[in-house]
Amino acid sequence: MQKVYFPGELIRHKNELQSGIGTYIKDDKIFASMKGSLTMNEQLISIYPSHQQDPELKIGAIIIGQINSIREDRVFVRIMKINGVKVNNYIEGVLRKQNIRLHEIDLLEMNKCYLPGDIIKARMISYGDSLKLYLSTAEDELGVLFAKHQETQKLMIPLSWDEMLCVESGLKEKRKVAKPNFNQLI
């Protein structure tokens, strides 16, 4: 049985080898960019998809994920979809403070942008370490899509670019909100 590689998994050091389909090079190492099996043709390493295919990881991809935890300078995100395709295995993303928004980064308080459980839309900006991807929400259309109020645990909807409103209680909470695209709802 052939080994199955997952997105972000180290395949081997580059040496004289070339990166082919389903792979990428970072720090002179070749990594898988999709779930699949390894093939080598002369000096070319490629990954070809297995039957249960995960989406290919590419810089610029739009992801949907859930905030797992927050630190002072970053949040950790469980990636659920890449370019609209469900992810079948665990992939973690990192959203660093400097990639949350474009302005007033020094005034940013992480817990006023995201909280654990929030569902966010982000862009993949680089391959991170091991199975972590670096993400950004520094665009108007990126940020929190859905959240629950901390006290009531009820659904909140976007009120402005930095506030969400609890539909049941009328209470507000600060977030880095994704600009709603009402055309997608029709």
Secondary structure in CASP SS format (residue, H / E / C, confidence):
PFRMAT SS
TARGET T0000
AUTHOR 0000-0000-0000
METHOD secondary structure of the structure
MODEL  1
M C 1.00
Q C 1.00
K C 1.00
V E 1.00
Y E 1.00
F C 1.00
P C 1.00
G C 1.00
E C 1.00
L E 1.00
I E 1.00
R E 1.00
H E 1.00
K C 1.00
N C 1.00
E C 1.00
L C 1.00
Q E 1.00
S E 1.00
G C 1.00
I C 1.00
G C 1.00
T E 1.00
Y E 1.00
I E 1.00
K E 1.00
D C 1.00
D C 1.00
K E 1.00
I E 1.00
F E 1.00
A E 1.00
S C 1.00
M C 1.00
K C 1.00
G E 1.00
S E 1.00
L E 1.00
T E 1.00
M E 1.00
N E 1.00
E C 1.00
Q C 1.00
L E 1.00
I E 1.00
S E 1.00
I E 1.00
Y E 1.00
P E 1.00
S C 1.00
H C 1.00
Q C 1.00
Q C 1.00
D C 1.00
P C 1.00
E C 1.00
L C 1.00
K C 1.00
I C 1.00
G C 1.00
A C 1.00
I E 1.00
I E 1.00
I E 1.00
G E 1.00
Q E 1.00
I E 1.00
N E 1.00
S E 1.00
I E 1.00
R C 1.00
E C 1.00
D C 1.00
R E 1.00
V E 1.00
F E 1.00
V E 1.00
R E 1.00
I E 1.00
M E 1.00
K E 1.00
I E 1.00
N C 1.00
G C 1.00
V E 1.00
K E 1.00
V C 1.00
N C 1.00
N C 1.00
Y C 1.00
I C 1.00
E E 1.00
G E 1.00
V E 1.00
L E 1.00
R E 1.00
K H 1.00
Q H 1.00
N H 1.00
I C 1.00
R C 1.00
L C 1.00
H C 1.00
E C 1.00
I H 1.00
D H 1.00
L H 1.00
L C 1.00
E C 1.00
M H 1.00
N H 1.00
K H 1.00
C C 1.00
Y C 1.00
L C 1.00
P C 1.00
G C 1.00
D C 1.00
I E 1.00
I E 1.00
K E 1.00
A E 1.00
R E 1.00
M E 1.00
I E 1.00
S E 1.00
Y E 1.00
G C 1.00
D C 1.00
S C 1.00
L C 1.00
K E 1.00
L E 1.00
Y E 1.00
L E 1.00
S E 1.00
T C 1.00
A C 1.00
E C 1.00
D C 1.00
E C 1.00
L C 1.00
G E 1.00
V E 1.00
L E 1.00
F E 1.00
A E 1.00
K E 1.00
H C 1.00
Q C 1.00
E C 1.00
T C 1.00
Q C 1.00
K C 1.00
L E 1.00
M E 1.00
I E 1.00
P E 1.00
L E 1.00
S E 1.00
W C 1.00
D C 1.00
E E 1.00
M E 1.00
L E 1.00
C E 1.00
V C 1.00
E C 1.00
S C 1.00
G C 1.00
L C 1.00
K E 1.00
E E 1.00
K E 1.00
R C 1.00
K C 1.00
V E 1.00
A C 1.00
K C 1.00
P C 1.00
N C 1.00
F H 1.00
N H 1.00
Q H 1.00
L H 1.00
I C 1.00
END
